Amino acid sequence: MKNVLMFTDGACSGNPGPGGWGTILRYGTAEKELSGGEADTTNNRMELLAVINGLAALKEPCHVTIQSDSRYVVDGIEKGWARSWKQNGWRKADKKPALNADLWEKLLTLLDIHQVTFVWIKGHAGHPENERCDQLAVAQSLQFK
């Protein structure tokens, strides 16, 4: 399997409000930037969509290391929360509905295709790829103002 590095970020002006996501995929020396947005969304949805769209862009199963500044996404997978929510009918331990179940479902499906490792990085701390993903996300969110 190919080893791919992925960097992601989401942004939202207001929460909810106009938002965007940015993703960088890197395989060897090849690099691809992806981005998109929505007029009425939340930051967490944009963080999830950055990862989902990055994984969906891969044409074959890959080893993927995803660097994200979203504790929501990283912990949701690495701590097993999302799979637990799914097993419990998209309910959290407190029996309240899990938010963004539609996107978590898509992400879990993609994680069954690829071998993925999540790495949390501090946002807005000078990490070049994270800063670039933030620029992509913010630019997308501005299209809806």
N, C-alpha and C positions, 0 to 999 in steps of 0.2 A: 504494500500500500504506500501511496505517496504521503510524505509528511508535509502538512500545510500549517502555516501560522495564520491565525485570524485575530484581528484587533477590531473591537466594536465599541460603539457609544450611541447613546440616545439623548435627545434633548427635547424639552417642552417649555414653551413660553406660557406660563400659567399651568396649573395641573388640576383639572384638564385645560387644554388649550391647543394651539397649533404646535405640532411636533415633528421631529425628524430623526432619522437614524443614519449612521454611517458605519461602513465596514471596509476593512482592508484585508484582502486575501493575499498571502505570499507563498509561493512555491518556488524554491530555489531563488533565481534572480527575477522571476516573473512576479508582477504585482498587479492586482486589480482592485479598483475602488468601486464600491456600490453605495447607493444612498436612496432614500425615499422619505416620504412623510405623509402626514394626515392632518386635516384641518382641525379636528376635535379629538384629542387623544390624551394619554397620560405618559409621563416619563417612563414608567415601568413597561408600558406597552411598546414604546420605542426601543428600549433596551432589549426586550425580547425579540422584536422584529429585526434588529441588527444581527443577532445571532442566527435566527431562523433563515433570513435571506442569504446570509453568508454560507450556511451549510447547504441550503437548497441550490446554490449556484455551482456546487461541486458536481462534476459529471460522473464520478465513480466513488466508491467507498474509500475514505482516506483516514489517516491518523491526523487529527486536528488538535492543535493547542490553541485555545481561545483565551485571549487576554481581554478582560472586561473590568470596568470600574464599578459595575453594578453588583452590590452585595445581594440584591434581590435575585438576580439571575444566577450568579455563582453559587450562593448558598442554597437556592431553590433546587439546584441539581446536585451539588456536591454533598449536601446534608440530607439528600433523599426526600426533601419536602414534596417536590412535584409528583414523584411516583406515589408517595403516600396519599397525597390529595386525590390522585386519580383512583387509587384503590378504594378510597372512601367516597367515591361518587362526587369528586371535586368539592369535598368538604375538608376544612382544616380540623385540627385537633379540638378546637373549641366549638366545632359543629357549624361554624359560619361558612358560607360559600367561599371557596378559593377564587380570588380575582384572576381575571385573564385566563380562565380555563381553556378557552379556544386556542390561545397561543401556546400555552404550556403543552397542550395535546399535540400540536404541530411540532414543537421542539422535541418532545419525547419520541415521536415517530422518527425524526431525523437522527436522533441520538442512537437509535437502533440500527441505523445504516452505517454510521461512522464511528470510529474509536476516538472519543473526545476527552480531552483534559481541559478543565477550566482553571485559569489562574487569575486571581483578583489582583488588580493594580490600583494604586491610588490615582484618582482622577484629578485633573488640573494641577498636576505636579511636574510638568515638563516632559512627560513621556511622549516622544515625537509622534508615534502612531496614534496614541490616545488623543493627543491634541488635534491631529489631522482628522480623526473620526468625529471629534466634537465639531470641527469646522464644517464638515460635510453635513452633520445632523442639523446644526444651527442654520446653515444655508437652506436646507430643505424646509425647516420650520418657518422661515421668513417668507416663503412663497405663499403662505396662507394668511398673511397679515393684511 
